[in-house]
Amino acid sequence: MSEKNIIKFEIVTPERIVLKEQILQVTVPTRNGEITVLPNHIPLVASLQPGVIEIKKEDGTPVVISVSGGFIEVLKDKIVLLADTAERAEEIEVDRAEEARKRAEEAKKEVVNKDAIRFADLSARMEKELARTKAVKRWKKLKNVQ
């Protein structure tokens, strides 16, 4: 693989470096829609929304990560993703994520007309847990395709 066909990629949260690899491409959920970044992409800064990040590593292996929000910066030869939270799909226990989403949904119903700040917090938590569940499902699907 020539150097021009790979990109340095790093995804970082306040707690840790989730992934630091040479990659072929990455697909991310931005506030303006899903985008795929390939080598030689124009410089870009975008806000992320909760969702699933799909990465194709230098050897072609897929990596799926759940993200709850943050920013992506695309430079000439490097992509840096600063995430509020990020988890590799294989680290997520899907049953726990689904249960947490259900609890947040129930709590959200109780505060819908009472507390706007708590309602927004619970909505964000639901989006995060839904993204975690989607990440696991996509990872399992890609793993079975390989």
C-alpha positions in Angstrom: 0.0 0.0 0.0 1.5 3.3 -0.9 1.8 6.1 1.6 -0.6 8.3 -0.4 -3.4 5.7 0.1 -3.4 5.8 3.9 -4.3 8.3 6.5 -3.1 8.7 10.1 -6.1 8.4 12.3 -6.7 9.1 16.0 -9.8 9.0 18.1 -9.5 10.4 21.5 -11.9 10.9 24.5 -11.2 12.8 27.7 -10.3 9.4 29.3 -8.2 7.6 26.7 -7.0 7.1 23.1 -9.6 4.8 21.7 -7.7 4.1 18.4 -4.5 5.3 16.7 -4.0 3.6 13.4 -3.1 4.0 9.7 -6.4 3.7 7.9 -7.8 3.6 4.4 -11.1 5.4 5.1 -13.5 6.4 7.9 -17.2 7.1 7.9 -18.6 9.4 10.6 -22.0 10.8 11.6 -21.8 14.6 11.4 -24.5 17.1 12.3 -24.9 17.7 8.5 -25.1 14.0 7.6 -22.8 11.0 7.3 -19.5 11.6 5.6 -16.7 9.3 4.4 -13.2 10.6 4.5 -10.6 9.1 2.1 -7.0 10.0 1.5 -6.4 13.5 0.0 -9.7 14.8 1.4 -10.0 18.5 1.7 -9.3 20.0 5.2 -12.5 19.9 7.3 -13.8 20.5 10.8 -17.2 19.1 11.6 -19.4 18.5 14.7 -20.3 14.9 15.3 -23.7 13.6 16.4 -24.2 10.4 18.3 -23.8 7.4 16.1 -21.6 4.8 14.6 -18.1 5.3 13.1 -16.9 2.8 10.6 -13.2 2.5 9.8 -11.3 0.5 7.3 -7.8 -0.2 8.6 -4.7 -0.3 6.4 -5.0 -4.1 6.1 -8.7 -3.8 5.1 -10.0 -4.9 8.5 -13.1 -3.0 9.6 -13.4 -1.3 13.0 -16.7 -0.1 14.4 -16.9 2.5 17.2 -19.9 4.1 19.0 -19.5 7.8 19.6 -21.8 10.1 21.6 -20.7 13.4 20.0 -17.6 15.5 19.5 -15.6 16.9 16.6 -13.6 15.6 13.6 -10.7 17.5 12.1 -9.4 16.4 8.7 -5.9 17.6 7.9 -3.7 16.9 4.8 -2.3 13.6 6.1 -4.1 13.1 9.4 -7.6 12.8 10.9 -8.2 13.6 14.6 -11.6 12.8 16.1 -12.2 14.3 19.6 -15.1 12.4 21.1 -17.2 13.0 24.2 -17.3 9.3 24.6 -16.3 6.5 22.2 -16.3 2.7 22.5 -15.2 0.0 20.2 -18.1 -2.2 19.4 -16.4 -5.3 20.7 -16.2 -3.6 24.2 -19.9 -3.0 24.4 -22.3 -5.3 26.1 -25.4 -4.9 23.9 -27.9 -6.1 26.6 -26.6 -3.5 29.0 -26.7 -0.7 26.4 -30.3 -1.6 25.4 -31.4 -1.7 29.0 -29.8 1.7 29.7 -31.6 3.1 26.6 -34.9 1.7 27.9 -34.4 3.2 31.4 -33.5 6.6 29.8 -36.6 6.4 27.6 -38.9 5.7 30.6 -37.3 8.5 32.7 -37.7 10.9 29.7 -41.5 10.2 29.6 -41.8 11.2 33.2 -40.1 14.6 32.8 -41.3 15.6 29.4 -43.3 18.5 30.6 -41.6 19.1 33.9 -37.9 19.7 33.5 -36.5 20.8 30.1 -32.8 20.3 31.2 -33.4 16.8 32.5 -35.4 16.0 29.4 -32.5 17.1 27.1 -30.0 15.1 29.2 -32.1 12.0 29.0 -32.6 12.5 25.2 -28.8 12.7 24.8 -28.3 9.6 26.9 -30.9 7.7 24.8 -29.0 8.7 21.6 -25.7 7.5 23.1 -27.1 4.1 24.1 -28.8 3.7 20.7 -25.5 4.4 19.0 -23.8 1.8 21.2 -26.4 -0.8 20.2 -26.1 0.1 16.5 -22.3 -0.2 16.7 -22.4 -3.7 18.1 -24.9 -4.8 15.5 -22.9 -3.3 12.6 -19.6 -4.8 14.0 -21.2 -8.3 14.3 -22.6 -8.0 10.7 -19.1 -6.9 9.3 -17.4 -9.7 11.3 -19.7 -12.3 9.7 -19.0 -10.9 6.2 -15.2 -11.2 6.6 
